[in-house]
Amino acid sequence: MTTVSNLRTNKTIARVAGLLYLIVAVTGFFSIVYVPSQIIVHGDVASATVSKIVASRALFQWGIVSGLTCYATFVLLPLALYKLLSPVHRGAAVLMVALAIVSVPISFINLLNKLDILSLLSGANYLQAFTTAELNARVMLLLAAYENGLVVTEIFWGLWLLPFGYLVFKSGFFPRALGVFLMMGCFGYLIHSFGSMFSASFPGTTIASLISVPGALGEIGTCLWLLILGVRAPKVPVVQARDSA
């Protein structure tokens, strides 16, 4: 009876975690991928990018709101996953939460760059001290600072997947392949982050696209599994591992 009750509780927690994961995925995609694809003009064309931001100010603002929603939800996601997976290995679960949550303040601070862009393009009287070229240059510098912030945050977006993937692999709640993809995703994020530090053109390369595939499969697959199927009963009872294991 207790086992059935625990399974039902785990299924509820799993679906809550799946919903949180879905919110993170959708808002993160909108903020980090979709909005920049509609606004940023690649190349040495500062005036074109600034013109697009001005013309699509509402979209740019919604991108900021979406980012805030993503990062606020990302505080709750690892906590829900901890409740579900800590019986598998408490030490790994604590590490998962710590590595995930440490990225949140960095992400929030990084969004200040986008808010500063809105201030620069607000048309306030004090901005008349700058020429149009100077304003455009400052906007592009803030966009570059935002991208640099993402490069740093990516390190933690990758690192938390290693203990998370291990817990998924060992839990018996999910297909083990999802755990493998998540752990591979850790190294994909790290390679992408450090590759971007050493080469500005790295994000646009074929290898950068390929290394992101395992992580995407692992995260999307785990999100959908949690949301739709919850968790399955492990074939053998999960014994809580000691912290020192």
Secondary structure, DSSP 8 states (H G I E B T S, - for coil): -HHHHHHHHHHHHHHHHHHHHHHHHHHHHIIIIIHHHHH---SS-HHHHHHHHHHTHHHHHHHHHHHHHHHHHHHHHHHHHHHHHTTTBHHHHHHHHHHHHTHHHHHHHHHHHHHHHHHHTS--GGGGGS-HHHHHHHHHHHHHHHHHHHHHHHHHHHHTHHHHHHHHHHHSSS-HHHHHHHHHHHHHHHHHHHHHHH-TTGGGSHHHHHHTHHHHHHHHHHHHIIIII-----SS----B-TT-
